[in-house]
Amino acid sequence: MSSSFDSSPALIPAVARGDLAAFEAVYDRYSGTLYALLLRILGNAEDAQEVLQEAFVKVWTTARAFDAARGSEIAWLISIARSKGIDKLRSRRVRADRENDAGREISIQSSFVDKTTGADNAILSQERIAVRNALAELPEAQRIALELAYFEGLSQSEISERLHEPLGTVKTRMQLGMKKLRDRLQAFR
Amino acid sequence: MNAHEQYQEIAALDAIGAASPDEERDLHDHLGKCAECRAVRDEYAEAATLLARGLEPVPPPEDLRDRVVAAEEDNVVDARRRFGPGAWWLATAATLFLALWGWRELAMRVEREKYTTQQAEIHRLAEDNARLAQKNDKLSAEMAALASADTRQIALSGQQVAPSASARVFLEPAKRRAIVFFYNLPANAKDKSYQLWVIAGDKPQSAGVFDVTGGSGNATISIENLPVATEIKALAVTLEPRGGVAQPTNANFFVMGRSSL
């Protein structure tokens, strides 16, 4: 599986062979995207940096497990970083609960907010604009449900509780949203 | 819906980590014996990453790169040490070599740090430049909208919970978009967001969330894809859980106004 997002030469197979230069190139190419993702998940630079480092250790040690037939290089890297970020977020929530802390502030960014603060965004690549357009085409309710699951690591029932919506409604929204994203992915290839 | 379609719907949820434990177990059992559903699961997994790919990249601190790379350099050295010959002369030669190499590496690292600092500065300036250009474009578009002969205004007045608050909506009916300026709203708590509702038809529709911080009490939001102007009956603002909700959870309106379009 390949997409226009990673048309540049594949690096992970070289990392799997122990090529340190390829590893550095992976870092240079993707660390900005992965760090942005971890900041979005964790909302805290210190934790995001710690998890980013752990994620790259995992990239180095498990590069042989990457299978280009199953997905793109960037998707594999994002999956590793997100998984580690959500693990960290959940352990922090457990700790916060234990300390009877209010825990992390919840943020759901609506597209309206993005538009308002859009001037704060920096240079956008054509690919990123295409992705954002695809996301902007999702109905707000679907996008919010997807973001709560993907960035906040919330379960179906937690999302249902948060949005004051029936569980079935939330599941349907997430499934419809994912179908649309999958359709859009076809268009990017 | 056949069994495969049901599993594929679970795969859609699994890709964003939202499948329940039972669903996840059933799905993985099925994937072990169904190549078609495995392929769909992989496509959903790839599609889910679009949520992250739309984020603006943020360069991590420069020293993090050094830490990450140094950790793996150590691993490489350890591996070579484990699998290499153990002769003492080789260790001595290696020590001398590493000492000489170390000076070279140190010099290279200094140069690399200079380079990365310069790159970061260039990146920062480019970001500033792009940000200012975007701000300029946005302001120009907003000014053009405000100045347009077709632009309609709707005044929202403060209600019981915030009598001194007000808002003014500048609506472009043809483009179904609007800019809303809010004044004298109380600052919202960190776990809350203000949410603007458009009442068109029976149900209020969310038109976006915003925060009011600091003492000014002012905020501005842009709205796209509004309902047709003649269908807009009123606009109102409530305070909701952070990030907004699908429908208002309370009727404590901060500002409200009826449309006469």
Interface residues (C-beta under 8 A of the other chain):
Chain A: M1 S3 F5 G18 L20 F23 E24 Y27 D28 S31 G32 T33 Y35 A36 L37 L39 R40 Q49 L52 Q53 F56 V57 W60 R70 G71 S72 I74 A75 I78 S79 R82 I86 A102 E105 I106 S107 I108 Q109 S110 S111 F112 V113 K115 T116 G118 A119 D120 N121 A122 I123 L124 E127 R128 V131 R132 A134 L135 E140 A141 I144 L146 E147 A149 Y150 F151 G153 L154 S155 Q156 I159 R162 L163 H164 E165 K171 M174 Q175 M178 K179 L181 R182 R184 L185
Chain B: E9 A12 L13 A15 I16 G17 A18 S20 D42 E43 Y44 A45 E46 A47 A48 T49 L50 L51 A52 R53 G54 L55 E56 P57 V58 P59 P60 P61 L64 R65 R67 V68 V69 A71 E72 E73 N75 V76 A79 A126 E127 A130 R131 Q134 K135 K138 K190 D191 S206 A207 G208 V209 F210 T220 I221 S222 I223 E224 P241 R242 G243 G244 V245 A246 Q247 T249
